[in-house]
Amino acid sequence: MGRPGGQQRDAAVLIFMASGRAWKRACAPYNREMRTTTVAVWSCVVVLLGGLTCFSQSTPTRQQQIESHARKAAEYLKENKPELAAPQFEAIVALDPNNVDARGNLGVLLFFQGAYADAIPQLRAALKLKLTLWKIQALLGIAEKRTGDIEAGRRDLEQAFPKVPEEKIRIQAGMELIEIYSGMGDLDRAGATVSVLRKLEPTNEAVLYTSYRIYSDLAAESVLSLSVVNPNSARMHLALAHELAKRGNAVEAIENYRAALKLDPQLPGLHFELAEMLSTLDTAKGRDEAEEQYKVALAANPGDEQAECRLGEIALQRDDRKEADQRFSRAVQLQPNDPEANIGLAKVFMTMEEPEKAEPLLQHALQLDPTSPLAHFRLSTVYRQTGRIAEAKHELEEYQKYKEIKEKLRKIYSDLHEDQGPDERENSGPKSNQ
């Protein structure tokens, strides 16, 4: 016998390594696509150019020189020649060191040319002259971070990030902050930042990938911490069961669910999760035990609408329409806006040859989840049964479309958890020692 809890702790470490490919990898940049772009350079410069005609009056000759350089800078920018515009701004700064617009424009041009070290003093000077230039402060923070001054970069990015009005610059500033936080091992703040970014751009691929990385690392870190706090706890076994299930290791996942059940039979949701895993076994014994666990889950929590749905499905498989009707009707009563419950009750009505009662349930399910292949397929059947051939054809096409999409996604998800070698998969989780 090994030391108490050693098996669970070792398994947790293996799972952590497989999920995050070690903590070093978790702290690598989340988004290697975050390189210099011209995403907002012209908007930055154009916004600041507006102030170049408002110079303090000194001598006419000096004023004329400044205006001449400003006109040339504007012309070069219009011709997409930023490398020629930059010297014009330098000339203005030489004539008027306190010209905030020239300082800011010069700093922006240098930043987007990748000359971060040269951009920093210009951006800092502009910010010192006007403290509310959030766009300038965001670019300053990025430049500081990319030149190795991480602490200064973090301070400026944290101040500017919530206040930058331009969405693209705010996204870029947020991504840089996330890299800083991940390098510090501060996944909580990285997670909070990526949550803001997802609200700003829900379909941004870089943001979505970063979100996946952060939450995966947070999950792995939590499992590792749990193994240290109490390697023999019910929740430790539950966490291991989740990880094993994601990797398709149903047998060992079930063993860990059972171990958790022995340690804490009252753990919320445990009976339902065990039932879900048992239902994946292609055996009569597994199906029977799954049904029993669903019933226990429902007894422990009479409001468990998902357990009602599963028992309704089992009743339909036995052709027990009365019980199926009762189960799904109660599920809909508990959660009227659950697509699964509506689809299940619709299926009951379809088996009773009552398509007119099934139709509104399926339509409601598709309002809740337009991507449900099953809802589209059953609605197609209802339309065909009621003589609406064109509508039935359309729903069948939608079914095929979303079925293919979900099959691709399922394969991608499966591949994400199959990226470890065969030897690692064999040892990715413990056998229960209970």
C-alpha positions as CSV (number, residue, x, y, z in Angstrom):
1,M,0.0,0.0,0.0
2,G,1.3,3.5,-0.9
3,R,0.8,6.6,1.2
4,P,-2.8,7.6,1.8
5,G,-4.2,9.6,-1.1
6,G,-1.0,9.1,-3.2
7,Q,-2.9,7.4,-5.9
8,Q,-5.5,10.2,-6.3
9,R,-2.8,12.9,-6.1
10,D,-0.6,11.2,-8.7
11,A,-3.7,10.8,-11.0
12,A,-4.6,14.4,-10.5
13,V,-1.0,15.4,-11.5
14,L,-1.2,13.3,-14.6
15,I,-4.6,14.8,-15.6
16,F,-3.3,18.3,-14.9
17,M,-0.3,17.6,-17.1
18,A,-2.5,16.2,-19.9
19,S,-4.9,19.1,-19.7
20,G,-2.5,22.0,-19.6
21,R,0.7,20.3,-20.8
22,A,2.3,21.5,-17.5
23,W,2.2,24.8,-15.8
24,K,5.0,26.3,-18.0
25,R,2.8,25.8,-21.0
26,A,-0.2,27.3,-19.2
27,C,1.9,30.4,-18.7
28,A,2.9,30.7,-22.4
29,P,1.3,33.5,-24.4
30,Y,-2.4,32.6,-25.0
31,N,-2.5,34.3,-28.3
32,R,0.5,34.1,-30.6
33,E,-1.4,35.9,-33.3
34,M,-1.3,39.1,-31.2
35,R,1.4,40.8,-33.3
36,T,1.7,44.4,-34.5
37,T,-1.1,45.3,-37.0
38,T,-2.4,48.5,-38.4
39,V,-5.8,47.7,-37.0
40,A,-6.4,51.2,-35.6
41,V,-3.4,53.2,-36.5
42,W,-5.2,55.6,-38.9
43,S,-8.1,56.1,-36.5
44,C,-5.6,57.0,-33.8
45,V,-3.8,59.5,-36.0
46,V,-6.8,61.0,-37.6
47,V,-8.5,61.6,-34.3
48,L,-5.4,63.4,-32.9
49,L,-4.8,65.4,-36.1
50,G,-7.9,67.4,-35.5
51,G,-6.1,69.4,-32.8
52,L,-3.0,70.4,-34.8
53,T,-4.5,73.6,-36.1
54,C,-5.1,74.8,-32.5
55,F,-1.6,75.9,-31.6
56,S,-0.7,78.4,-28.9
57,Q,0.3,81.6,-30.6
58,S,4.0,82.4,-30.4
59,T,5.8,83.9,-33.4
60,P,4.2,83.9,-36.9
61,T,7.2,82.1,-38.4
62,R,7.0,79.3,-35.9
63,Q,3.3,79.0,-36.4
64,Q,3.6,78.8,-40.1
65,Q,6.3,76.1,-39.9
66,I,4.1,74.0,-37.6
67,E,1.1,74.4,-40.0
68,S,3.3,73.5,-42.9
69,H,4.5,70.3,-41.2
70,A,0.9,69.4,-40.2
71,R,-0.3,69.7,-43.8
72,K,2.5,67.5,-45.1
73,A,1.8,64.9,-42.4
74,A,-1.8,64.8,-43.3
75,E,-1.0,64.4,-47.0
76,Y,1.5,61.6,-46.3
77,L,-1.1,59.8,-44.2
78,K,-3.7,60.2,-46.9
79,E,-1.2,58.6,-49.3
80,N,-0.6,55.8,-46.8
81,K,3.0,56.8,-46.2
82,P,3.4,56.8,-42.4
83,E,7.2,56.6,-42.6
84,L,7.1,60.1,-44.3
85,A,4.5,61.5,-41.9
86,A,6.6,60.6,-38.8
87,P,9.4,63.1,-39.5
88,Q,6.8,65.9,-39.9
89,F,5.4,65.2,-36.4
90,E,9.0,65.1,-35.1
91,A,9.5,68.6,-36.6
92,I,6.4,69.8,-34.9
93,V,7.5,68.4,-31.5
94,A,10.9,70.2,-32.0
95,L,9.1,73.5,-32.5
96,D,6.5,72.9,-29.8
97,P,7.5,70.2,-27.2
98,N,4.2,70.6,-25.4
99,N,2.0,69.9,-28.5
100,V,0.0,66.9,-27.2
101,D,-1.4,66.0,-30.6
102,A,1.9,65.9,-32.4
103,R,3.4,63.8,-29.5
104,G,0.5,61.4,-29.6
105,N,0.5,61.1,-33.4
106,L,4.2,60.5,-33.5
107,G,4.0,57.9,-30.8
108,V,1.1,56.1,-32.5
109,L,3.0,56.0,-35.8
110,L,6.2,54.7,-34.2
111,F,4.1,52.1,-32.3
112,F,2.5,50.7,-35.4
113,Q,5.9,50.6,-37.1
114,G,7.1,48.3,-34.3
115,A,9.5,50.9,-32.9
116,Y,8.2,50.4,-29.4
117,A,11.2,51.8,-27.6
118,D,11.0,55.0,-29.7
119,A,7.2,55.3,-29.3
120,I,7.3,55.1,-25.5
121,P,8.7,58.5,-24.7
122,Q,6.3,60.2,-27.1
123,L,3.3,58.3,-25.8
124,R,4.3,59.1,-22.2
125,A,4.8,62.8,-23.0
126,A,1.3,63.0,-24.6
127,L,-0.2,61.2,-21.6
128,K,1.5,63.5,-19.2
129,L,0.1,66.5,-21.1
130,K,-3.4,65.0,-21.1
131,L,-4.2,62.3,-18.6
132,T,-7.4,61.1,-20.2
133,L,-5.9,59.9,-23.5
134,W,-7.0,56.3,-22.8
135,K,-6.2,55.1,-26.3
136,I,-2.6,56.5,-25.9
137,Q,-2.3,54.9,-22.5
138,A,-3.4,51.5,-23.8
139,L,-0.8,51.7,-26.6
140,L,1.8,52.8,-24.1
141,G,1.1,49.8,-21.9
142,I,1.4,47.5,-24.9
143,A,4.7,49.0,-25.9
144,E,6.1,48.8,-22.4
145,K,5.1,45.2,-22.1
146,R,6.7,44.3,-25.5
147,T,9.9,46.0,-24.5
148,G,10.2,44.1,-21.2
149,D,8.8,46.6,-18.7
150,I,6.1,44.3,-17.6
151,E,5.1,46.1,-14.4
152,A,4.7,49.5,-16.1
153,G,2.8,47.9,-18.9
154,R,0.5,46.2,-16.5
155,R,-0.2,49.5,-14.7
156,D,-1.0,51.4,-17.8
157,L,-3.1,48.6,-19.4
158,E,-5.1,48.1,-16.2
159,Q,-5.9,51.9,-16.1
160,A,-6.7,52.2,-19.8
161,F,-8.5,48.8,-20.5
162,P,-11.9,49.7,-18.9
163,K,-12.0,53.1,-20.5
164,V,-10.7,52.8,-24.0
165,P,-13.7,53.6,-26.3
166,E,-12.3,52.0,-29.4
167,E,-13.3,48.3,-29.3
168,K,-10.4,46.9,-31.4
169,I,-7.8,48.7,-29.2
170,R,-9.6,47.6,-26.1
171,I,-9.5,44.0,-27.4
172,Q,-5.8,44.2,-28.1
173,A,-5.1,45.8,-24.7
174,G,-7.1,43.0,-23.0
175,M,-5.2,40.3,-24.8
176,E,-1.9,41.8,-23.7
177,L,-3.2,42.0,-20.1
178,I,-4.1,38.3,-20.2
179,E,-0.6,37.4,-21.3
180,I,0.8,39.4,-18.4
181,Y,-1.6,37.8,-15.9
182,S,-0.9,34.3,-17.2
183,G,2.8,34.9,-16.9
184,M,2.3,35.9,-13.3
185,G,0.2,32.8,-12.7
186,D,-2.9,34.9,-11.9
187,L,-5.5,33.0,-13.8
188,D,-8.4,34.5,-11.9
189,R,-7.7,38.0,-13.3
190,A,-6.9,36.5,-16.7
191,G,-10.4,34.8,-16.6
192,A,-12.1,38.0,-15.5
193,T,-10.4,39.9,-18.4
194,V,-11.3,37.3,-21.1
195,S,-14.9,37.4,-19.8
196,V,-15.1,41.1,-20.7
197,L,-13.5,40.4,-24.1
198,R,-16.1,37.7,-24.9
199,K,-18.9,40.2,-24.2
200,L,-17.2,42.7,-26.5
201,E,-16.7,40.3,-29.4
202,P,-18.5,37.0,-28.9
203,T,-17.3,35.6,-32.3
204,N,-13.7,36.7,-32.2
205,E,-11.7,33.5,-32.8
206,A,-8.6,34.7,-30.9
207,V,-10.7,35.6,-27.9
208,L,-12.6,32.3,-27.9
209,Y,-9.3,30.3,-28.1
210,T,-7.8,32.4,-25.3
211,S,-11.0,31.7,-23.2
212,Y,-10.6,28.0,-23.8
213,R,-7.0,28.0,-22.7
214,I,-7.6,30.0,-19.6
215,Y,-10.6,28.0,-18.4
216,S,-8.8,24.7,-19.2
217,D,-5.8,25.9,-17.1
218,L,-8.1,27.0,-14.3
219,A,-9.8,23.6,-14.3
220,A,-6.5,21.8,-14.2
221,E,-5.1,24.0,-11.5
222,S,-8.2,23.4,-9.4
223,V,-7.9,19.7,-9.7
224,L,-4.3,19.8,-8.7
225,S,-5.1,22.0,-5.7
226,L,-8.0,19.7,-4.7
227,S,-5.6,16.8,-4.7
228,V,-3.3,18.6,-2.3
229,V,-6.1,19.8,0.0
230,N,-7.8,16.4,0.4
231,P,-6.8,13.6,-2.1
232,N,-9.3,11.2,-0.6
233,S,-12.4,13.4,-0.7
234,A,-15.6,12.7,-2.6
235,R,-15.1,15.8,-4.6
236,M,-11.6,14.7,-5.6
237,H,-13.1,11.5,-7.0
238,L,-15.8,13.5,-8.7
239,A,-13.3,15.8,-10.4
240,L,-11.3,12.8,-11.5
241,A,-14.5,11.2,-12.9
242,H,-15.2,14.3,-14.9
243,E,-11.7,14.3,-16.4
244,L,-11.8,10.6,-17.2
245,A,-15.2,10.9,-18.8
246,K,-14.0,13.7,-21.1
247,R,-11.3,11.3,-22.2
248,G,-13.7,8.5,-23.0
249,N,-12.6,6.3,-20.1
250,A,-16.1,5.3,-18.9
251,V,-15.1,2.4,-16.8
252,E,-12.6,4.2,-14.5
253,A,-14.9,7.3,-14.5
254,I,-17.7,5.1,-13.1
255,E,-15.3,3.6,-10.5
256,N,-14.5,7.1,-9.3
257,Y,-18.2,8.1,-9.2
258,R,-18.9,5.0,-7.0
259,A,-16.0,5.9,-4.7
260,A,-17.4,9.4,-4.3
261,L,-20.8,7.9,-3.6
262,K,-19.4,5.8,-0.8
263,L,-17.7,8.8,0.8
264,D,-20.6,11.2,0.4
265,P,-24.0,9.8,-0.8
266,Q,-25.6,13.3,-0.4
267,L,-23.3,15.1,-2.7
268,P,-25.6,17.2,-5.0
269,G,-25.9,15.8,-8.5
270,L,-23.7,12.8,-7.9
271,H,-26.4,10.2,-8.5
272,F,-27.5,11.9,-11.8
273,E,-23.9,12.1,-13.0
274,L,-23.3,8.4,-12.2
275,A,-26.5,7.5,-14.1
276,E,-25.3,9.5,-17.1
277,M,-22.1,7.6,-17.3
278,L,-23.8,4.2,-16.7
279,S,-26.2,4.9,-19.5
280,T,-23.2,5.0,-21.9
281,L,-22.5,1.3,-21.3
282,D,-24.0,-0.9,-23.9
283,T,-25.3,-3.5,-21.4
284,A,-28.6,-4.3,-19.9
285,K,-27.1,-4.2,-16.4
286,G,-25.7,-0.7,-17.1
287,R,-29.1,0.6,-18.4
288,D,-30.9,-0.9,-15.4
289,E,-28.5,0.6,-12.9
290,A,-28.7,4.0,-14.7
291,E,-32.5,4.0,-14.4
292,E,-32.2,3.3,-10.7
293,Q,-29.7,6.1,-10.2
294,Y,-32.0,8.5,-12.0
295,K,-34.8,7.6,-9.7
296,V,-32.5,8.1,-6.6
297,A,-31.5,11.5,-8.0
298,L,-35.1,12.5,-8.4
299,A,-36.0,11.3,-4.9
300,A,-33.1,13.4,-3.5
301,N,-34.1,16.4,-5.6
302,P,-37.8,16.4,-6.8
303,G,-37.0,19.4,-8.9
304,D,-34.4,17.6,-11.0
305,E,-36.0,18.1,-14.4
306,Q,-33.1,16.4,-16.2
307,A,-33.7,13.2,-14.3
308,E,-37.4,13.4,-15.3
309,C,-36.4,13.7,-18.9
310,R,-34.0,10.7,-18.8
311,L,-36.7,8.6,-17.1
312,G,-39.1,9.7,-19.8
313,E,-36.7,8.6,-22.5
314,I,-36.4,5.2,-20.8
315,A,-40.1,4.8,-20.6
316,L,-40.4,5.6,-24.3
317,Q,-37.8,2.9,-25.1
318,R,-40.1,0.4,-23.2
319,D,-43.1,1.8,-25.1
320,D,-44.6,2.9,-21.8
321,R,-46.4,6.0,-23.2
322,K,-48.3,6.7,-20.1
323,E,-45.2,7.0,-17.9
324,A,-43.3,8.8,-20.6
325,D,-46.2,11.3,-20.8
326,Q,-46.1,11.9,-17.1
327,R,-42.3,12.2,-16.9
328,F,-42.0,14.7,-19.8
329,S,-45.1,16.7,-18.8
330,R,-43.6,17.2,-15.4
331,A,-40.2,18.1,-16.9
332,V,-41.9,20.8,-19.0
333,Q,-43.8,22.0,-16.0
334,L,-40.5,22.3,-14.1
335,Q,-38.5,23.9,-16.9
336,P,-40.8,25.2,-19.7
337,N,-37.8,26.6,-21.6
338,D,-35.7,23.5,-21.7
339,P,-35.6,22.4,-25.3
340,E,-34.9,18.7,-24.3
341,A,-38.1,18.5,-22.2
342,N,-40.2,20.1,-25.1
343,I,-38.7,17.7,-27.7
344,G,-39.3,14.7,-25.4
345,L,-43.0,15.6,-24.8
346,A,-43.5,16.2,-28.5
347,K,-42.1,12.7,-29.2
348,V,-44.7,11.3,-26.8
349,F,-47.5,13.0,-28.7
350,M,-46.1,11.8,-32.0
351,T,-46.2,8.2,-30.8
352,M,-49.8,8.8,-29.8
353,E,-50.4,10.1,-33.4
354,E,-51.2,13.6,-32.2
355,P,-48.9,15.7,-34.4
356,E,-51.0,18.9,-33.8
357,K,-49.9,18.7,-30.1
358,A,-46.3,18.0,-30.9
359,E,-45.9,20.9,-33.4
360,P,-46.0,23.8,-30.9
361,L,-43.6,22.0,-28.6
362,L,-41.1,21.5,-31.3
363,Q,-41.4,25.1,-32.6
364,H,-40.8,26.3,-29.1
365,A,-37.8,24.1,-28.7
366,L,-36.3,25.5,-31.9
367,Q,-36.9,29.1,-30.7
368,L,-34.9,28.1,-27.7
369,D,-32.2,26.2,-29.6
370,P,-32.3,26.7,-33.4
371,T,-29.4,24.3,-33.9
372,S,-31.1,21.2,-32.5
373,P,-30.9,18.5,-35.2
374,L,-33.5,16.3,-33.3
375,A,-36.1,19.1,-33.1
376,H,-35.7,19.9,-36.8
377,F,-36.0,16.2,-37.7
378,R,-39.1,15.6,-35.6
379,L,-40.7,18.8,-36.9
380,S,-40.1,17.6,-40.4
381,T,-41.9,14.4,-39.5
382,V,-44.8,16.4,-38.1
383,Y,-45.1,18.5,-41.3
384,R,-45.0,15.4,-43.5
385,Q,-47.7,13.8,-41.4
386,T,-49.9,16.9,-41.8
387,G,-49.3,17.2,-45.5
388,R,-46.9,20.3,-45.5
389,I,-44.3,18.8,-47.9
390,A,-42.3,22.0,-48.6
391,E,-42.0,22.8,-44.9
392,A,-41.1,19.2,-44.2
393,K,-38.3,19.3,-46.8
394,H,-36.9,22.6,-45.3
395,E,-36.8,21.1,-41.8
396,L,-35.1,18.0,-43.1
397,E,-32.4,20.2,-44.8
398,E,-31.9,22.0,-41.5
399,Y,-31.6,18.7,-39.7
400,Q,-28.9,17.5,-42.1
401,K,-27.0,20.9,-41.8
402,Y,-26.9,21.0,-38.0
403,K,-26.3,17.2,-37.7
404,E,-23.1,17.6,-39.8
405,I,-22.0,20.6,-37.9
406,K,-22.5,18.9,-34.5
407,E,-20.7,15.8,-35.7
408,K,-17.7,17.8,-36.7
409,L,-17.7,19.6,-33.4
410,R,-18.0,16.3,-31.5
411,K,-15.0,15.0,-33.4
412,I,-13.0,18.2,-32.7
413,Y,-13.9,18.0,-29.0
414,S,-12.9,14.3,-28.9
415,D,-9.6,15.1,-30.6
416,L,-8.9,17.8,-28.0
417,H,-8.9,15.1,-25.3
418,E,-7.0,12.5,-27.4
419,D,-3.8,14.6,-27.8
420,Q,-1.9,12.6,-25.2
421,G,0.0,9.4,-26.0
422,P,-1.4,5.9,-25.4
423,D,0.8,5.4,-22.4
424,E,-0.5,8.6,-20.8
425,R,-4.1,7.6,-21.5
426,E,-3.6,4.3,-19.7
427,N,-2.3,6.2,-16.6
428,S,-4.5,9.3,-16.8
429,G,-6.6,8.4,-13.9
430,P,-6.7,6.1,-10.8
431,K,-8.5,3.0,-10.2
432,S,-10.6,3.4,-7.1
433,N,-8.9,2.2,-3.9
434,Q,-12.1,2.1,-2.0
